[in-house]
Amino acid sequence: MKKGDLINEVAKVTNTKKEAAMLIEIILGTIKRTLKKREEVFLSSFGTFSITKRKARTGRNPKTGEAIRIAAKVLPKFKAAKAFKEAVR
């Protein structure tokens, strides 16, 4: 399912596709802004969105075998809730 498909599904419940698209954008935007502030987003029976930090490390160039430095980074993470996991089994 792509974003457009999700909008179509939400539009079945709302009045218009435009309203559905706005709702989806508000939800996704709120999740992004909250994660940017390094806070978690917990959705009961669905899961938790959080931020994880990766330390800088040394890697290898697969072509040459040369050691390269991989920078530290901050990445989004999602952990599914138990109810969500059971629903998709």
C-alpha positions as CSV (number, residue, x, y, z in Angstrom):
1,M,0.0,0.0,0.0
2,K,1.3,3.4,-1.0
3,K,0.4,6.8,0.5
4,G,-2.3,7.4,-2.2
5,D,-3.9,4.1,-1.4
6,L,-4.0,5.0,2.3
7,I,-5.6,8.3,1.5
8,N,-8.2,6.5,-0.6
9,E,-9.0,4.2,2.4
10,V,-9.3,7.1,4.8
11,A,-11.5,9.0,2.2
12,K,-14.0,6.2,2.5
13,V,-14.7,7.4,6.1
14,T,-14.1,11.1,5.7
15,N,-16.1,13.4,3.4
16,T,-13.4,14.0,0.7
17,K,-10.0,12.9,-0.5
18,K,-8.7,16.3,0.2
19,E,-9.7,16.0,3.9
20,A,-8.2,12.5,4.1
21,A,-4.9,13.7,2.6
22,M,-4.8,16.5,5.1
23,L,-5.4,14.1,8.0
24,I,-2.6,11.8,6.8
25,E,-0.2,14.8,6.4
26,I,-1.1,16.0,9.9
27,I,-0.5,12.6,11.5
28,L,2.8,12.0,9.7
29,G,4.0,15.6,10.2
30,T,3.3,15.3,13.9
31,I,5.2,12.0,14.2
32,K,8.2,13.6,12.3
33,R,8.3,16.7,14.5
34,T,8.0,14.7,17.7
35,L,10.9,12.5,16.7
36,K,13.0,15.5,15.7
37,K,12.6,16.7,19.3
38,R,14.0,13.3,20.3
39,E,10.7,12.3,21.9
40,E,8.8,9.0,21.5
41,V,5.4,8.6,19.8
42,F,3.4,5.8,21.5
43,L,0.2,4.6,19.7
44,S,-1.7,2.1,21.9
45,S,-2.2,-1.3,20.2
46,F,0.0,-0.2,17.2
47,G,3.5,0.6,18.4
48,T,6.2,3.1,19.3
49,F,8.2,5.4,17.1
50,S,11.5,6.4,18.6
51,I,15.0,7.6,17.8
52,T,18.1,5.5,18.0
53,K,21.7,6.7,17.8
54,R,24.4,4.8,16.0
55,K,28.0,5.4,17.0
56,A,30.7,6.2,14.5
57,R,32.5,3.1,13.4
58,T,35.1,1.7,10.9
59,G,33.8,-0.1,7.9
60,R,35.3,-1.6,4.8
61,N,34.9,-0.7,1.1
62,P,33.7,-4.0,-0.4
63,K,35.5,-3.3,-3.7
64,T,39.0,-2.4,-2.4
65,G,38.9,-3.7,1.2
66,E,40.1,-0.3,2.3
67,A,39.0,0.8,5.8
68,I,36.6,3.7,5.8
69,R,35.1,5.8,8.6
70,I,31.3,5.7,8.9
71,A,29.9,8.7,10.7
72,A,27.6,8.6,13.7
73,K,24.0,9.1,12.9
74,V,20.5,9.3,14.4
75,L,17.8,7.1,12.9
76,P,14.1,6.6,13.4
77,K,13.0,3.2,14.8
78,F,9.6,1.5,15.1
79,K,8.7,-1.2,17.5
80,A,5.3,-2.9,16.9
81,A,3.0,-3.4,19.8
82,K,2.0,-7.0,20.8
83,A,-1.6,-6.5,19.6
84,F,-0.4,-5.2,16.2
85,K,2.0,-8.2,15.9
86,E,-0.8,-10.6,16.7
87,A,-3.2,-8.9,14.2
88,V,-0.9,-9.4,11.2
89,R,0.0,-13.1,11.9
